[in-house]
């Protein structure tokens, strides 16, 4: 699994913000909700991209002509 430097830094910032939000939940509620929203959004985008790549690869495999059949015809 390839991890880019910006993704690692962003995850570190999210983890630090969550740690601050957990230490004083009432005081840092908005910050915690923003971080949670960012994490969920990031997961949803990555999840959607992964499904798009799999769907495209499957469609290419299904729609590609079979070379053995093309030679026989």
C-alpha positions as a Python dict, from the first residue, in 0.01 Angstrom:
ca = {
    (1, 'X'): (0, 0, 0),
    (2, 'X'): (142, 334, -107),
    (3, 'X'): (111, 622, 139),
    (4, 'X'): (175, 972, 11),
    (5, 'X'): (340, 1233, 232),
    (6, 'X'): (38, 1469, 222),
    (7, 'X'): (-195, 1187, 327),
    (8, 'X'): (29, 1097, 621),
    (9, 'X'): (56, 1461, 730),
    (10, 'X'): (-321, 1512, 701),
    (11, 'X'): (-386, 1198, 903),
    (12, 'X'): (-144, 1322, 1169),
    (13, 'X'): (-325, 1656, 1188),
    (14, 'X'): (-661, 1477, 1213),
    (15, 'X'): (-530, 1251, 1490),
    (16, 'X'): (-394, 1549, 1685),
    (17, 'X'): (-722, 1739, 1648),
    (18, 'X'): (-919, 1436, 1762),
    (19, 'X'): (-690, 1399, 2065),
    (20, 'X'): (-755, 1763, 2158),
    (21, 'X'): (-1129, 1721, 2105),
    (22, 'X'): (-1141, 1412, 2328),
    (23, 'X'): (-955, 1579, 2616),
    (24, 'X'): (-1223, 1846, 2656),
    (25, 'X'): (-1534, 1737, 2464),
    (26, 'X'): (-1757, 2033, 2549),
    (27, 'X'): (-1493, 2291, 2481),
    (28, 'X'): (-1377, 2150, 2147),
    (29, 'X'): (-1703, 2006, 2013),
    (30, 'X'): (-1701, 2206, 1689),
    (31, 'X'): (-1338, 2113, 1617),
    (32, 'X'): (-1412, 1747, 1680),
    (33, 'X'): (-1714, 1753, 1451),
    (34, 'X'): (-1514, 1922, 1175),
    (35, 'X'): (-1239, 1663, 1201),
    (36, 'X'): (-1490, 1379, 1203),
    (37, 'X'): (-1660, 1527, 896),
    (38, 'X'): (-1323, 1552, 721),
    (39, 'X'): (-1236, 1192, 800),
    (40, 'X'): (-1574, 1060, 682),
    (41, 'X'): (-1555, 1267, 363),
    (42, 'X'): (-1203, 1146, 292),
    (43, 'X'): (-1308, 784, 347),
    (44, 'X'): (-1614, 825, 122),
    (45, 'X'): (-1411, 977, -163),
    (46, 'X'): (-1145, 705, -144),
    (47, 'X'): (-1413, 435, -121),
    (48, 'X'): (-1594, 573, -427),
    (49, 'X'): (-1269, 598, -627),
    (50, 'X'): (-1179, 239, -545),
    (51, 'X'): (-1517, 118, -670),
    (52, 'X'): (-1485, 330, -986),
    (53, 'X'): (-1146, 174, -1066),
    (54, 'X'): (-1277, -179, -1009),
    (55, 'X'): (-1587, -110, -1220),
    (56, 'X'): (-1379, 33, -1506),
    (57, 'X'): (-1142, -264, -1500),
    (58, 'X'): (-1434, -506, -1498),
    (59, 'X'): (-1605, -325, -1785),
    (60, 'X'): (-1283, -329, -1988),
    (61, 'X'): (-1241, -700, -1928),
    (62, 'X'): (-1600, -777, -2023),
    (63, 'X'): (-1609, -553, -2331),
    (64, 'X'): (-1265, -640, -2468),
    (65, 'X'): (-1279, -880, -2764),
    (66, 'X'): (-1131, -1224, -2715),
    (67, 'X'): (-822, -1253, -2942),
    (68, 'X'): (-878, -1629, -2992),
    (69, 'X'): (-1233, -1572, -3118),
    (70, 'X'): (-1125, -1287, -3343),
    (71, 'X'): (-857, -1509, -3507),
    (72, 'X'): (-1103, -1796, -3558),
    (73, 'X'): (-1358, -1572, -3733),
}
